[in-house]
Amino acid sequence: MDVNFGEHLKMNRLLEGKTALITGANRGIGLAIAISFATHGANVIVAIRKEAPGIAEHIAREANVSHSMIRVLSLDLEKIESIKDLTSILISEGKRIDILVNNAGYATGSRVQLTSKDEIERSLQINFIGPMLLTQRLLRFLGSSTSSEQAASIINISTSAVNFPGLGMAVYSASKSAMEQGSKVLAKETSLSNIRVNVIAPGPVETEMLDLMDSESKKNLIESTWMKRSAKSHEIASVALFLASDLSSYVTGQTIHVNGGMG
């Protein structure tokens, strides 16, 4: 047995000393990931579009850490200048980023013939183009390591709707599919730089996004899972913690479905 494996299992703070940038971390899955990462010792940068007063204090309180470990920056993935501004701040400070979580997303649910050009473009911008541009600008500033067991980690949040799309989800599924395929190629391109890239594809999760669905569609979606329930945000965050930590040091280019069984 690998002697280092036992040491990994003993670790209570899997991300001690690392810095994570998480987009869309003011609610839902992103917030749960931020709390989980902070709990495990990471310095967390929360990148959000709308102001969320008290969000840093909330994360620090839930994670039982000092407020100074949490930082909030503005990011609007629809605006290239906003992406440039955020990355310029980090670059100018010489900020090392060990973990990047592209969580912010935009869900639209309408039949193809009823979906406007603006909705199509917005979905692609927020779910694929924006995250890819953010990743592109941060790539050479991600924490480098000579050891593949301490690689920087990029985690992109997709959806099980890519593989199990419902009616009205053509645009949303397509934009997330672009992210999944782009992540696979990026993982191959960055593998020799010790940067891992993986995707989490959640099924139904108890978030505001799920609550926006009509009751019948929501019921059918939950019933389509083998476990017949929706996930809690922390159940997705636990998988993100695994992918962010050195426990997943040999995992890259993968899409992990966290959907209670579907198909």
N, C-alpha and C positions, 0 to 999 in steps of 0.2 A: 504494500500500500504506500502511496505517495506520502511521505512524512509531512509535507506542507499542507496536505488536505485537512489533517487533524487541526492544524493551527487555524485554518480558515473557519472551521466549524466552531472554534472557541470564540471567534470574534463577535463581540456584541455591537460594535460600531463599524460596520462594513465599509463606510465611506469616509473614515476619519481623515481630515486634512485635505479632502478633495473639494473642488468647487464645481457646482452644477448650475447650468443655465436652463430654466424651464419656461417655455412659453405657455401662455394661457393658464397660469397657475393660480388664478384667483378664485376658482371654483371647481367642483367636480373632480375628474380624474387628475388634472394638473395640480390642484390643491392637495389632494391625497398624496401625490408623488412628492411634492415639496415638503410636506410634513414628514413623510417616511425618510426622505434623504437627510433632512435636518436631524431627525432622531438618531440617525446612524452616523452623525458627525460631519456631514457635508456643510460647507458654506453654500447657501442657496441664493441665486439671483433669479428673482421672479420677473418675467417680462410680460407685461399685460397692456392691452389696448385702452381699456377704460380705467379711470381712477378707482381704487378700492381702498378707501381709508381704513387703517387698522389692520390691513392684511398681513404685514410683517409681524406685528404683535401677535396676531392670531396664530400664525404658523409657529412662531417662537414659543408661544404658550402651549400649544398642542404637542410640540416636539420636546418641550421642557429644556429649551436651550436659551442662550442669551439673544436678545434682539439684534445684536451686532452681527450675528451669523446670517441674517436675512437682509437682502437688499432688493428694492423694487425699482425697476426701470421701465420706461415707456416703449412699447413696440406695437406698431400697426403694420401687419403683414401685407396690407393692400397698398402701402406707400413705400416705394423703394428708398425714399429719403429717410424714412423712419428706421428702416433696416440698416442703412448706412450710419445713421446717427448712433444707434445702439452699439454697433460693432466698433465704431470709431472711439466711443467712450472706453470700451474694454481694451481695445488695442493701445490707446494712448496711455492707459494706466498700466500697461504691461500685464494685464490680467490673464492668468493661466486658467483655461477652462478644461476640466477633466471629463465632464459629462455634459452633453447637450441633449435635451429632450424637446423635440418638436411635437408639442401636444396641441397647441392652438388649432382649431379647425372650424369649419363652417358647414353645417348640414342643411341641404335644401331637399324638399320632398314634393315633387310635382311631376306629373306625366310629361314625357318628352315634348309632346305637342303644345304643352302649356308653359314650358320653361323658357324664360326670356334669355336673350343674348347676354344681358347684364348678369343674370343669375349664373349662367354657365361660366362667364369670365371670372366672377367673384369666387366661385367654388374652386376653380383652377388656381387662382391667385393665392387664396388663403391656404388651401390644402396641399398645394404642390409647389407652385412657383416661388412664393414667399419663403417657405421653409428651405427650399433648395438654395435660394440666394443667401439666406442667413447662414446656412451650413457652409456654402462656398466661401463666404467672407471670413468665417471663423476657422476653417480647416487648418491653416498653418499656425494658428494660435492655440489649437487644442494641445493639452499637455502631452509632451512627447516622452517616450520612455524607450530604453534599449531593451526592455523586457516585455515580451508579448503577454506575460502574466500580469502586467500592470498597465495595460493599454488604456488609452482614452476611449470613451464609449459614446456613440451617437444612438439615440433611441427615437424612432419615429412612430407616432401613434396613428394607426390606420383604423380599419373596421372590418368585421366579419362580413359586412355587406358587399365587400369585394368578391367574395366567393359565394355568398348566399344573398344576392340582392333581392329586395322586395319591389313591389310596384312603386313607381315614382322616385326610384333611387338611382336612375341611370347616371345623372351628372355627378352626384355625390360618390357613387361607387367608382366611376371612371377617374375622378380626381384623386381618390385614395389609391386606386390601382396604379396610377402614375407614380405616386410616392413609393409604393412597395417595389415596383420594378426599378425605379431610380436608386432605391436603397441597396438593392442587390448589386448593381453595377458599382456603386460607390464603395461598398464593402470590399469588392475585389480590388478597386483602385487604391484603397487606403490600407490594405492588409499588410503590406511591407513597411508601412509607417507606424505600425502598432496602434492603429485606430480601428476599433470594431464598430460595425453598423448593423443594427437589428431593428425589427419592426414588431410592435405589439398590435394585434388585431382583436379588439374586444367585441364581444357580442352585446346584448342589452345590458346597460349599466344604469343604476339608479341615480340619474343626474337630471338636470333641467332639460337637457336635450331629449331624454326619453319621455319626460312629462309633456313635451310639445306634441307628441304623437296622439292621434285620436285613440280613444279607449279600445276600439276593436283591433286596430293595427298593433297597438301595444300588447294586447292580450295574445294575438296570433304570434307576434315575435317571441314573446316569452315562452309560449307553448311549443315553439319550434326548437327550443333547447332541450337536451336530454334531461337536464336537471330541473326543468320546469320552473326556473326562477331567474330573476335578473341578478347581476353581480353588484356587490358593493364596490365603491371606488377604491377602497383599500386593497381589494383582491387584485385589481389591475396594478396598483402601486407596488404590490409585493413582487410582481413579475418584473416591473421596471427596476426595482432595487436589485434583483438578481442580475439583470443585464448591465446595470451600472457598476456593479461590484466586480472584484477579481474572481468571484466564484464562477463567473461565466467567461473566464479568460480564453477559452477555446471555442467560443460561440460567436460567429459573425455571419452576416449574409442571410439570416434566418427571419422568418415571420412566425411569431408564436401566437397561436389563436387561443384567446382566453374567453371562451364563449359558453361554457357549461355543456359543451357537446352540441354540435349542429351538423346537419347534412343527412 
